[in-house]
């Protein structure tokens, strides 16, 4: 459970930093939040990996969730376009990440314990 909470924090930090990057064009003081957000996001992402979540799963969820959430929030906050085709793309990204996670779960459940591991 801890690794998923950390991953959520990493995603929210990255999305916040990206949205602040857009806002910093008009309000340069936001560059501080951009730096804090990106450094924080990568730091927390490293903690997620240390907590045991696989790199492919963690990075896939982090990246895809960041893209989807940023697109939705940019439409809300900045009036960026959000077309039906973009919505389909976001759904496909989410479906792809779900496939990666399900594949990782399947691989973990079918993997034979290594020597010295409890079975």
PyMOL commands that set and color helices and strands:
alter all, ss='L'
color gray80, all
select helices_A, chain A and resi 2-23+28-50+55-78+84-110
alter helices_A, ss='H'
color red, helices_A
deselect
rebuild
show_as cartoon
